[in-house]
Amino acid sequence: MKYDYCFGSDCYTYCFSDGVKHSKYRIMAPEQSQSNQPGLEYLMTPRPVFDNPNYIGSGKLKNKVAIITGGDSGLGRAAAICFAKEGATLVIPYLNEHRDALETKKYIEQLGGTCLLLSGDITDPAFCSYIVQETIRNFGKIDVLVNNAGVQYQQDTLTDISNEQFDRTMKVNVYGMFYLTKAALPFMSENSSIINMTSVTTFFGDPQLIDYVATKGAIVGFTRALARNLAEKKIRVNAIAPGFFWTPLQPACWQKEKIPSLGADAAMRRGAMPYELAPTFVFLASDDSSYVTGQVIHNNGGQIMG
């Protein structure tokens, strides 16, 4: 296998042993893997593109305080960068990816923004309470909550999923979202926004991500029910269902042989870089979506339609 590399919004070209370039198989990255969840961005080849230099902020989130779990890398990092460009103050809870987190903080500060890093495990309700306490202590309010942190593990069959894996997937993806949202809600007021991360896999049922798909389906239900529950308080709750984006979760989940083909089944025949999703976060966090609640926004290159 051979790879031609390029950056920006372009994809990589996958070449078979015959040396012929097959555009049908455009990919984001060559084979690679990581041993720990949720993965480290600085180890990835190529590095994900998290900032679009052509994106110019216009103050859509000026004076707003946003919590983005897992904002140290991947889609969370891209959202944080866009939020900073729009004038938001960032609070980024993350597990233990210190190098990635410090890189994100430095980048935000170079943009003139403010970023508070908090390291811990969102499956612990005490840490979720601490996130809220530190946000209020430092900035006095919470305007946007992005429940982005998650894990996923590839397994071929249901019987391959250990009880421990199922428990961890549920606790990170669902319990952590519940604990943090519950802790943050008393400090969120009219026109606040909650954004939950579901997945395209929920809508086609990926057979190798059974427990992950179950959690992302739960997030869709949680989003819709909470949106109705909070509508009279004028707090909006929406979800994003990404397709394949080149983030640390991919090499940390999939067998390395599968990496080149991820995203190939989308109508656009490619995966995407994180910066391509970032404006969707801004839309849902800002007044641009003042009449949008209980919705799932699909960004998947046409993998799922309708």
C-alpha positions, 0 to 999 in steps of 0.5 A: 500500500502506498499513500500520497499525503496532503493537508487541509480539506483534501483527503489522502489517496489510497494506492493499491499494490498496482500503483494506481490511484483509486479516488474511490478510496480516498482516506484521511490516514494510513494504518495506525493504532493506539493502545489507550482510550480515548487516544492522544492527538499528538501521536496521530499521523497526520495530525488532525486539522482542528482550525480553519484559518479562514474562519473569522469570528464575529462575537457570536459567543462574546461573554459566554462561558462554555464547558466542553468535556474532552475539549483537549483534542478531536472534535472537542478541541475544534469546537473550543477553538471556534468558540474562542474565536467567537469570544467565549471563555472555555472550561475544558475537563479532560481525563489525563491527556495532559500534553494535548490539553496544554497544547489546546490551552496555548492555542486558545490563549494565542487567539486571545481567549481564556481556557481553564483545564480540569483533569479528572474522570467524568464517571465520578459525580464528585469530579463533575460537581468540581467542574461546575464549582470551579467554573462558577468560582472562576467565571460566575456562570455557565452558558454552554455545556458540550457533553463531548467526551466518550469512548468506543471499543471495536468488538466483532460480536456481543459475546466479545464485549466484557462486562467491564467494557460495557460498564466503562462505555456506559459510564463515560458516555451516558453517566458522565453526561448525566452527572455533569448536566445535573450539576450544571443545570442550576447555574444555567439560565434563559438562552443557555444551550446544552449540546450532546454528542451522539453518532451516525453509528446509532442510525445505521447500527454499526455491528462492531460497536454494539455497546457504543451504539447503545450509549449514543442511542440513549443520548438521542433519547436523553436529548429529546426528553431533556429538551421538552423538560427545559423548553419553558425555561428557555434552555435549548438541548440539541445533539450532533451525530458526526460521521467519520472524523479524524480524531484520537478515538479512531486509532484508539478504537479500530484495528489498524487495518480498518483506518484507511477505509473509514469514511469511504462509505459516505456519499462524499467518499471521504472522512473529515477533519475536526474543523469541518464540524466546529461551526455546527457547535457554534450554531447550536451554542449561539442565538443563531439556533434560538428556535432549535431544540430537541434536534439531532444535527447530522454531519456525516458526508451523506452516510445517513440521509433523511 
